[in-house]
Amino acid sequence: MKKIITLLLLVLSVGVFLGYSSYTKESFDYNIAQFIGYLFYWCVALFVVSIFALSIDQKKYKKWMLVSGIYVLISILIAYATGDGNGAIISFDGKDLTLFFAGLYSIISIIYFIVQFFKNRKQSTLV
């Protein structure tokens, strides 16, 4: 299951990229183009992190995927609601927020996978 999801995330990343590149060739709605961009950033981030997720067991992987799905949806909604920023001195647009949330989640996930790897390794040496 883990390998299939990792491959699906790769295919989804390529599909979103191809869809985005073909969508921008014609006249398009700027908000939809931004939303597709947010999806692309998250698909790539989840693909890279899911490679590290192959080291954890199935139960923890399912929990991680559930939390990932919820976090991705919330962060995309926040980024979409932000839009182009507010014009203040320090202004974040949706792309900046998406990259921030994806980077933060990737770092936290990799730390989680490292901790789980060492826990599993420690338990296997005790048995």
Phi and psi in radians as a Rosetta constraint file:
Dihedral C 1 N 2 CA 2 C 2 CIRCULARHARMONIC -1.125 0.35
Dihedral N 2 CA 2 C 2 N 3 CIRCULARHARMONIC -0.721 0.35
Dihedral C 2 N 3 CA 3 C 3 CIRCULARHARMONIC -1.187 0.35
Dihedral N 3 CA 3 C 3 N 4 CIRCULARHARMONIC -0.646 0.35
Dihedral C 3 N 4 CA 4 C 4 CIRCULARHARMONIC -1.142 0.35
Dihedral N 4 CA 4 C 4 N 5 CIRCULARHARMONIC -0.769 0.35
Dihedral C 4 N 5 CA 5 C 5 CIRCULARHARMONIC -1.126 0.35
Dihedral N 5 CA 5 C 5 N 6 CIRCULARHARMONIC -0.690 0.35
Dihedral C 5 N 6 CA 6 C 6 CIRCULARHARMONIC -1.079 0.35
Dihedral N 6 CA 6 C 6 N 7 CIRCULARHARMONIC -0.767 0.35
Dihedral C 6 N 7 CA 7 C 7 CIRCULARHARMONIC -1.157 0.35
Dihedral N 7 CA 7 C 7 N 8 CIRCULARHARMONIC -0.661 0.35
Dihedral C 7 N 8 CA 8 C 8 CIRCULARHARMONIC -1.125 0.35
Dihedral N 8 CA 8 C 8 N 9 CIRCULARHARMONIC -0.657 0.35
Dihedral C 8 N 9 CA 9 C 9 CIRCULARHARMONIC -1.139 0.35
Dihedral N 9 CA 9 C 9 N 10 CIRCULARHARMONIC -0.644 0.35
Dihedral C 9 N 10 CA 10 C 10 CIRCULARHARMONIC -1.140 0.35
Dihedral N 10 CA 10 C 10 N 11 CIRCULARHARMONIC -0.807 0.35
Dihedral C 10 N 11 CA 11 C 11 CIRCULARHARMONIC -1.107 0.35
Dihedral N 11 CA 11 C 11 N 12 CIRCULARHARMONIC -0.703 0.35
Dihedral C 11 N 12 CA 12 C 12 CIRCULARHARMONIC -1.110 0.35
Dihedral N 12 CA 12 C 12 N 13 CIRCULARHARMONIC -0.706 0.35
Dihedral C 12 N 13 CA 13 C 13 CIRCULARHARMONIC -1.064 0.35
Dihedral N 13 CA 13 C 13 N 14 CIRCULARHARMONIC -0.818 0.35
Dihedral C 13 N 14 CA 14 C 14 CIRCULARHARMONIC -1.135 0.35
Dihedral N 14 CA 14 C 14 N 15 CIRCULARHARMONIC -0.734 0.35
Dihedral C 14 N 15 CA 15 C 15 CIRCULARHARMONIC -1.110 0.35
Dihedral N 15 CA 15 C 15 N 16 CIRCULARHARMONIC -0.748 0.35
Dihedral C 15 N 16 CA 16 C 16 CIRCULARHARMONIC -1.142 0.35
Dihedral N 16 CA 16 C 16 N 17 CIRCULARHARMONIC -0.699 0.35
Dihedral C 16 N 17 CA 17 C 17 CIRCULARHARMONIC -1.101 0.35
Dihedral N 17 CA 17 C 17 N 18 CIRCULARHARMONIC -0.805 0.35
Dihedral C 17 N 18 CA 18 C 18 CIRCULARHARMONIC -1.145 0.35
Dihedral N 18 CA 18 C 18 N 19 CIRCULARHARMONIC -0.672 0.35
Dihedral C 18 N 19 CA 19 C 19 CIRCULARHARMONIC -1.134 0.35
Dihedral N 19 CA 19 C 19 N 20 CIRCULARHARMONIC -0.699 0.35
Dihedral C 19 N 20 CA 20 C 20 CIRCULARHARMONIC -1.175 0.35
Dihedral N 20 CA 20 C 20 N 21 CIRCULARHARMONIC -0.746 0.35
Dihedral C 20 N 21 CA 21 C 21 CIRCULARHARMONIC -1.195 0.35
Dihedral N 21 CA 21 C 21 N 22 CIRCULARHARMONIC -0.610 0.35
Dihedral C 21 N 22 CA 22 C 22 CIRCULARHARMONIC -1.345 0.35
Dihedral N 22 CA 22 C 22 N 23 CIRCULARHARMONIC -0.475 0.35
Dihedral C 22 N 23 CA 23 C 23 CIRCULARHARMONIC -1.253 0.35
Dihedral N 23 CA 23 C 23 N 24 CIRCULARHARMONIC -0.590 0.35
Dihedral C 23 N 24 CA 24 C 24 CIRCULARHARMONIC -1.377 0.35
Dihedral N 24 CA 24 C 24 N 25 CIRCULARHARMONIC -0.149 0.35
Dihedral C 24 N 25 CA 25 C 25 CIRCULARHARMONIC -1.327 0.35
Dihedral N 25 CA 25 C 25 N 26 CIRCULARHARMONIC -0.410 0.35
Dihedral C 25 N 26 CA 26 C 26 CIRCULARHARMONIC -1.885 0.35
Dihedral N 26 CA 26 C 26 N 27 CIRCULARHARMONIC 3.120 0.35
Dihedral C 26 N 27 CA 27 C 27 CIRCULARHARMONIC -1.178 0.35
Dihedral N 27 CA 27 C 27 N 28 CIRCULARHARMONIC 2.425 0.35
Dihedral C 27 N 28 CA 28 C 28 CIRCULARHARMONIC -2.563 0.35
Dihedral N 28 CA 28 C 28 N 29 CIRCULARHARMONIC 2.862 0.35
Dihedral C 28 N 29 CA 29 C 29 CIRCULARHARMONIC -1.477 0.35
Dihedral N 29 CA 29 C 29 N 30 CIRCULARHARMONIC 2.199 0.35
Dihedral C 29 N 30 CA 30 C 30 CIRCULARHARMONIC -1.059 0.35
Dihedral N 30 CA 30 C 30 N 31 CIRCULARHARMONIC -0.677 0.35
Dihedral C 30 N 31 CA 31 C 31 CIRCULARHARMONIC -1.166 0.35
Dihedral N 31 CA 31 C 31 N 32 CIRCULARHARMONIC -0.685 0.35
Dihedral C 31 N 32 CA 32 C 32 CIRCULARHARMONIC -1.173 0.35
Dihedral N 32 CA 32 C 32 N 33 CIRCULARHARMONIC -0.690 0.35
Dihedral C 32 N 33 CA 33 C 33 CIRCULARHARMONIC -1.096 0.35
Dihedral N 33 CA 33 C 33 N 34 CIRCULARHARMONIC -0.707 0.35
Dihedral C 33 N 34 CA 34 C 34 CIRCULARHARMONIC -1.119 0.35
Dihedral N 34 CA 34 C 34 N 35 CIRCULARHARMONIC -0.747 0.35
Dihedral C 34 N 35 CA 35 C 35 CIRCULARHARMONIC -1.077 0.35
Dihedral N 35 CA 35 C 35 N 36 CIRCULARHARMONIC -0.730 0.35
Dihedral C 35 N 36 CA 36 C 36 CIRCULARHARMONIC -1.120 0.35
Dihedral N 36 CA 36 C 36 N 37 CIRCULARHARMONIC -0.659 0.35
Dihedral C 36 N 37 CA 37 C 37 CIRCULARHARMONIC -1.097 0.35
Dihedral N 37 CA 37 C 37 N 38 CIRCULARHARMONIC -0.733 0.35
Dihedral C 37 N 38 CA 38 C 38 CIRCULARHARMONIC -1.068 0.35
Dihedral N 38 CA 38 C 38 N 39 CIRCULARHARMONIC -0.741 0.35
Dihedral C 38 N 39 CA 39 C 39 CIRCULARHARMONIC -1.079 0.35
Dihedral N 39 CA 39 C 39 N 40 CIRCULARHARMONIC -0.702 0.35
Dihedral C 39 N 40 CA 40 C 40 CIRCULARHARMONIC -1.101 0.35
Dihedral N 40 CA 40 C 40 N 41 CIRCULARHARMONIC -0.810 0.35
Dihedral C 40 N 41 CA 41 C 41 CIRCULARHARMONIC -1.030 0.35
Dihedral N 41 CA 41 C 41 N 42 CIRCULARHARMONIC -0.740 0.35
Dihedral C 41 N 42 CA 42 C 42 CIRCULARHARMONIC -1.230 0.35
Dihedral N 42 CA 42 C 42 N 43 CIRCULARHARMONIC -0.661 0.35
Dihedral C 42 N 43 CA 43 C 43 CIRCULARHARMONIC -1.080 0.35
Dihedral N 43 CA 43 C 43 N 44 CIRCULARHARMONIC -0.754 0.35
Dihedral C 43 N 44 CA 44 C 44 CIRCULARHARMONIC -1.146 0.35
Dihedral N 44 CA 44 C 44 N 45 CIRCULARHARMONIC -0.777 0.35
Dihedral C 44 N 45 CA 45 C 45 CIRCULARHARMONIC -1.090 0.35
Dihedral N 45 CA 45 C 45 N 46 CIRCULARHARMONIC -0.775 0.35
Dihedral C 45 N 46 CA 46 C 46 CIRCULARHARMONIC -1.181 0.35
Dihedral N 46 CA 46 C 46 N 47 CIRCULARHARMONIC -0.588 0.35
Dihedral C 46 N 47 CA 47 C 47 CIRCULARHARMONIC -1.104 0.35
Dihedral N 47 CA 47 C 47 N 48 CIRCULARHARMONIC -0.837 0.35
Dihedral C 47 N 48 CA 48 C 48 CIRCULARHARMONIC -1.101 0.35
Dihedral N 48 CA 48 C 48 N 49 CIRCULARHARMONIC -0.770 0.35
Dihedral C 48 N 49 CA 49 C 49 CIRCULARHARMONIC -1.232 0.35
Dihedral N 49 CA 49 C 49 N 50 CIRCULARHARMONIC -0.577 0.35
Dihedral C 49 N 50 CA 50 C 50 CIRCULARHARMONIC -1.183 0.35
Dihedral N 50 CA 50 C 50 N 51 CIRCULARHARMONIC -0.376 0.35
Dihedral C 50 N 51 CA 51 C 51 CIRCULARHARMONIC -1.124 0.35
Dihedral N 51 CA 51 C 51 N 52 CIRCULARHARMONIC -0.718 0.35
Dihedral C 51 N 52 CA 52 C 52 CIRCULARHARMONIC -1.204 0.35
Dihedral N 52 CA 52 C 52 N 53 CIRCULARHARMONIC -0.477 0.35
Dihedral C 52 N 53 CA 53 C 53 CIRCULARHARMONIC -1.231 0.35
Dihedral N 53 CA 53 C 53 N 54 CIRCULARHARMONIC -0.198 0.35
Dihedral C 53 N 54 CA 54 C 54 CIRCULARHARMONIC -1.149 0.35
Dihedral N 54 CA 54 C 54 N 55 CIRCULARHARMONIC -0.257 0.35
Dihedral C 54 N 55 CA 55 C 55 CIRCULARHARMONIC -1.490 0.35
Dihedral N 55 CA 55 C 55 N 56 CIRCULARHARMONIC -0.160 0.35
Dihedral C 55 N 56 CA 56 C 56 CIRCULARHARMONIC -1.767 0.35
Dihedral N 56 CA 56 C 56 N 57 CIRCULARHARMONIC 2.871 0.35
Dihedral C 56 N 57 CA 57 C 57 CIRCULARHARMONIC -1.345 0.35
Dihedral N 57 CA 57 C 57 N 58 CIRCULARHARMONIC 2.985 0.35
Dihedral C 57 N 58 CA 58 C 58 CIRCULARHARMONIC -1.102 0.35
Dihedral N 58 CA 58 C 58 N 59 CIRCULARHARMONIC -0.744 0.35
Dihedral C 58 N 59 CA 59 C 59 CIRCULARHARMONIC -1.128 0.35
Dihedral N 59 CA 59 C 59 N 60 CIRCULARHARMONIC -0.787 0.35
Dihedral C 59 N 60 CA 60 C 60 CIRCULARHARMONIC -1.199 0.35
Dihedral N 60 CA 60 C 60 N 61 CIRCULARHARMONIC -0.558 0.35
Dihedral C 60 N 61 CA 61 C 61 CIRCULARHARMONIC -1.142 0.35
Dihedral N 61 CA 61 C 61 N 62 CIRCULARHARMONIC -0.739 0.35
Dihedral C 61 N 62 CA 62 C 62 CIRCULARHARMONIC -1.110 0.35
Dihedral N 62 CA 62 C 62 N 63 CIRCULARHARMONIC -0.725 0.35
Dihedral C 62 N 63 CA 63 C 63 CIRCULARHARMONIC -1.114 0.35
Dihedral N 63 CA 63 C 63 N 64 CIRCULARHARMONIC -0.723 0.35
Dihedral C 63 N 64 CA 64 C 64 CIRCULARHARMONIC -1.101 0.35
Dihedral N 64 CA 64 C 64 N 65 CIRCULARHARMONIC -0.720 0.35
Dihedral C 64 N 65 CA 65 C 65 CIRCULARHARMONIC -1.137 0.35
Dihedral N 65 CA 65 C 65 N 66 CIRCULARHARMONIC -0.669 0.35
Dihedral C 65 N 66 CA 66 C 66 CIRCULARHARMONIC -1.118 0.35
Dihedral N 66 CA 66 C 66 N 67 CIRCULARHARMONIC -0.836 0.35
Dihedral C 66 N 67 CA 67 C 67 CIRCULARHARMONIC -1.104 0.35
Dihedral N 67 CA 67 C 67 N 68 CIRCULARHARMONIC -0.675 0.35
Dihedral C 67 N 68 CA 68 C 68 CIRCULARHARMONIC -1.075 0.35
Dihedral N 68 CA 68 C 68 N 69 CIRCULARHARMONIC -0.794 0.35
Dihedral C 68 N 69 CA 69 C 69 CIRCULARHARMONIC -1.062 0.35
Dihedral N 69 CA 69 C 69 N 70 CIRCULARHARMONIC -0.779 0.35
Dihedral C 69 N 70 CA 70 C 70 CIRCULARHARMONIC -1.121 0.35
Dihedral N 70 CA 70 C 70 N 71 CIRCULARHARMONIC -0.793 0.35
Dihedral C 70 N 71 CA 71 C 71 CIRCULARHARMONIC -1.112 0.35
Dihedral N 71 CA 71 C 71 N 72 CIRCULARHARMONIC -0.725 0.35
Dihedral C 71 N 72 CA 72 C 72 CIRCULARHARMONIC -1.102 0.35
Dihedral N 72 CA 72 C 72 N 73 CIRCULARHARMONIC -0.814 0.35
Dihedral C 72 N 73 CA 73 C 73 CIRCULARHARMONIC -1.064 0.35
Dihedral N 73 CA 73 C 73 N 74 CIRCULARHARMONIC -0.790 0.35
Dihedral C 73 N 74 CA 74 C 74 CIRCULARHARMONIC -1.118 0.35
Dihedral N 74 CA 74 C 74 N 75 CIRCULARHARMONIC -0.762 0.35
Dihedral C 74 N 75 CA 75 C 75 CIRCULARHARMONIC -1.189 0.35
Dihedral N 75 CA 75 C 75 N 76 CIRCULARHARMONIC -0.634 0.35
Dihedral C 75 N 76 CA 76 C 76 CIRCULARHARMONIC -1.182 0.35
Dihedral N 76 CA 76 C 76 N 77 CIRCULARHARMONIC -0.689 0.35
Dihedral C 76 N 77 CA 77 C 77 CIRCULARHARMONIC -1.119 0.35
Dihedral N 77 CA 77 C 77 N 78 CIRCULARHARMONIC -0.717 0.35
Dihedral C 77 N 78 CA 78 C 78 CIRCULARHARMONIC -1.120 0.35
Dihedral N 78 CA 78 C 78 N 79 CIRCULARHARMONIC -0.774 0.35
Dihedral C 78 N 79 CA 79 C 79 CIRCULARHARMONIC -1.141 0.35
Dihedral N 79 CA 79 C 79 N 80 CIRCULARHARMONIC -0.692 0.35
Dihedral C 79 N 80 CA 80 C 80 CIRCULARHARMONIC -1.179 0.35
Dihedral N 80 CA 80 C 80 N 81 CIRCULARHARMONIC -0.659 0.35
Dihedral C 80 N 81 CA 81 C 81 CIRCULARHARMONIC -1.207 0.35
Dihedral N 81 CA 81 C 81 N 82 CIRCULARHARMONIC -0.518 0.35
Dihedral C 81 N 82 CA 82 C 82 CIRCULARHARMONIC -1.193 0.35
Dihedral N 82 CA 82 C 82 N 83 CIRCULARHARMONIC -0.705 0.35
Dihedral C 82 N 83 CA 83 C 83 CIRCULARHARMONIC 1.234 0.35
Dihedral N 83 CA 83 C 83 N 84 CIRCULARHARMONIC -2.242 0.35
Dihedral C 83 N 84 CA 84 C 84 CIRCULARHARMONIC -1.574 0.35
Dihedral N 84 CA 84 C 84 N 85 CIRCULARHARMONIC 0.115 0.35
Dihedral C 84 N 85 CA 85 C 85 CIRCULARHARMONIC 1.625 0.35
Dihedral N 85 CA 85 C 85 N 86 CIRCULARHARMONIC 3.130 0.35
Dihedral C 85 N 86 CA 86 C 86 CIRCULARHARMONIC -1.968 0.35
Dihedral N 86 CA 86 C 86 N 87 CIRCULARHARMONIC 0.054 0.35
Dihedral C 86 N 87 CA 87 C 87 CIRCULARHARMONIC 1.441 0.35
Dihedral N 87 CA 87 C 87 N 88 CIRCULARHARMONIC 0.166 0.35
Dihedral C 87 N 88 CA 88 C 88 CIRCULARHARMONIC -1.307 0.35
Dihedral N 88 CA 88 C 88 N 89 CIRCULARHARMONIC 3.122 0.35
Dihedral C 88 N 89 CA 89 C 89 CIRCULARHARMONIC -1.067 0.35
Dihedral N 89 CA 89 C 89 N 90 CIRCULARHARMONIC -0.839 0.35
Dihedral C 89 N 90 CA 90 C 90 CIRCULARHARMONIC -1.854 0.35
Dihedral N 90 CA 90 C 90 N 91 CIRCULARHARMONIC 1.820 0.35
Dihedral C 90 N 91 CA 91 C 91 CIRCULARHARMONIC -2.085 0.35
Dihedral N 91 CA 91 C 91 N 92 CIRCULARHARMONIC 2.248 0.35
Dihedral C 91 N 92 CA 92 C 92 CIRCULARHARMONIC -1.856 0.35
Dihedral N 92 CA 92 C 92 N 93 CIRCULARHARMONIC 2.294 0.35
Dihedral C 92 N 93 CA 93 C 93 CIRCULARHARMONIC -1.751 0.35
Dihedral N 93 CA 93 C 93 N 94 CIRCULARHARMONIC 3.135 0.35
Dihedral C 93 N 94 CA 94 C 94 CIRCULARHARMONIC -1.088 0.35
Dihedral N 94 CA 94 C 94 N 95 CIRCULARHARMONIC -0.633 0.35
Dihedral C 94 N 95 CA 95 C 95 CIRCULARHARMONIC -1.137 0.35
Dihedral N 95 CA 95 C 95 N 96 CIRCULARHARMONIC -0.764 0.35
Dihedral C 95 N 96 CA 96 C 96 CIRCULARHARMONIC -1.080 0.35
Dihedral N 96 CA 96 C 96 N 97 CIRCULARHARMONIC -0.758 0.35
Dihedral C 96 N 97 CA 97 C 97 CIRCULARHARMONIC -1.148 0.35
Dihedral N 97 CA 97 C 97 N 98 CIRCULARHARMONIC -0.700 0.35
Dihedral C 97 N 98 CA 98 C 98 CIRCULARHARMONIC -1.095 0.35
Dihedral N 98 CA 98 C 98 N 99 CIRCULARHARMONIC -0.799 0.35
Dihedral C 98 N 99 CA 99 C 99 CIRCULARHARMONIC -1.116 0.35
Dihedral N 99 CA 99 C 99 N 100 CIRCULARHARMONIC -0.672 0.35
Dihedral C 99 N 100 CA 100 C 100 CIRCULARHARMONIC -1.113 0.35
Dihedral N 100 CA 100 C 100 N 101 CIRCULARHARMONIC -0.878 0.35
Dihedral C 100 N 101 CA 101 C 101 CIRCULARHARMONIC -1.104 0.35
Dihedral N 101 CA 101 C 101 N 102 CIRCULARHARMONIC -0.707 0.35
Dihedral C 101 N 102 CA 102 C 102 CIRCULARHARMONIC -1.153 0.35
Dihedral N 102 CA 102 C 102 N 103 CIRCULARHARMONIC -0.740 0.35
Dihedral C 102 N 103 CA 103 C 103 CIRCULARHARMONIC -1.140 0.35
Dihedral N 103 CA 103 C 103 N 104 CIRCULARHARMONIC -0.779 0.35
Dihedral C 103 N 104 CA 104 C 104 CIRCULARHARMONIC -1.073 0.35
Dihedral N 104 CA 104 C 104 N 105 CIRCULARHARMONIC -0.793 0.35
Dihedral C 104 N 105 CA 105 C 105 CIRCULARHARMONIC -1.168 0.35
Dihedral N 105 CA 105 C 105 N 106 CIRCULARHARMONIC -0.625 0.35
Dihedral C 105 N 106 CA 106 C 106 CIRCULARHARMONIC -1.124 0.35
Dihedral N 106 CA 106 C 106 N 107 CIRCULARHARMONIC -0.776 0.35
Dihedral C 106 N 107 CA 107 C 107 CIRCULARHARMONIC -1.109 0.35
Dihedral N 107 CA 107 C 107 N 108 CIRCULARHARMONIC -0.800 0.35
Dihedral C 107 N 108 CA 108 C 108 CIRCULARHARMONIC -1.100 0.35
Dihedral N 108 CA 108 C 108 N 109 CIRCULARHARMONIC -0.717 0.35
Dihedral C 108 N 109 CA 109 C 109 CIRCULARHARMONIC -1.136 0.35
Dihedral N 109 CA 109 C 109 N 110 CIRCULARHARMONIC -0.745 0.35
Dihedral C 109 N 110 CA 110 C 110 CIRCULARHARMONIC -1.135 0.35
Dihedral N 110 CA 110 C 110 N 111 CIRCULARHARMONIC -0.688 0.35
Dihedral C 110 N 111 CA 111 C 111 CIRCULARHARMONIC -1.092 0.35
Dihedral N 111 CA 111 C 111 N 112 CIRCULARHARMONIC -0.738 0.35
Dihedral C 111 N 112 CA 112 C 112 CIRCULARHARMONIC -1.055 0.35
Dihedral N 112 CA 112 C 112 N 113 CIRCULARHARMONIC -0.761 0.35
Dihedral C 112 N 113 CA 113 C 113 CIRCULARHARMONIC -1.149 0.35
Dihedral N 113 CA 113 C 113 N 114 CIRCULARHARMONIC -0.667 0.35
Dihedral C 113 N 114 CA 114 C 114 CIRCULARHARMONIC -1.130 0.35
Dihedral N 114 CA 114 C 114 N 115 CIRCULARHARMONIC -0.775 0.35
Dihedral C 114 N 115 CA 115 C 115 CIRCULARHARMONIC -1.088 0.35
Dihedral N 115 CA 115 C 115 N 116 CIRCULARHARMONIC -0.781 0.35
Dihedral C 115 N 116 CA 116 C 116 CIRCULARHARMONIC -1.137 0.35
Dihedral N 116 CA 116 C 116 N 117 CIRCULARHARMONIC -0.628 0.35
Dihedral C 116 N 117 CA 117 C 117 CIRCULARHARMONIC -1.087 0.35
Dihedral N 117 CA 117 C 117 N 118 CIRCULARHARMONIC -0.803 0.35
Dihedral C 117 N 118 CA 118 C 118 CIRCULARHARMONIC -1.233 0.35
Dihedral N 118 CA 118 C 118 N 119 CIRCULARHARMONIC -0.574 0.35
Dihedral C 118 N 119 CA 119 C 119 CIRCULARHARMONIC -1.114 0.35
Dihedral N 119 CA 119 C 119 N 120 CIRCULARHARMONIC -0.802 0.35
Dihedral C 119 N 120 CA 120 C 120 CIRCULARHARMONIC -1.131 0.35
Dihedral N 120 CA 120 C 120 N 121 CIRCULARHARMONIC -0.672 0.35
Dihedral C 120 N 121 CA 121 C 121 CIRCULARHARMONIC -1.163 0.35
Dihedral N 121 CA 121 C 121 N 122 CIRCULARHARMONIC -0.705 0.35
Dihedral C 121 N 122 CA 122 C 122 CIRCULARHARMONIC -1.157 0.35
Dihedral N 122 CA 122 C 122 N 123 CIRCULARHARMONIC -0.729 0.35
Dihedral C 122 N 123 CA 123 C 123 CIRCULARHARMONIC -1.176 0.35
Dihedral N 123 CA 123 C 123 N 124 CIRCULARHARMONIC -0.604 0.35
Dihedral C 123 N 124 CA 124 C 124 CIRCULARHARMONIC -1.264 0.35
Dihedral N 124 CA 124 C 124 N 125 CIRCULARHARMONIC -0.492 0.35
Dihedral C 124 N 125 CA 125 C 125 CIRCULARHARMONIC -1.386 0.35
Dihedral N 125 CA 125 C 125 N 126 CIRCULARHARMONIC -0.425 0.35
Dihedral C 125 N 126 CA 126 C 126 CIRCULARHARMONIC -1.341 0.35
Dihedral N 126 CA 126 C 126 N 127 CIRCULARHARMONIC -0.478 0.35
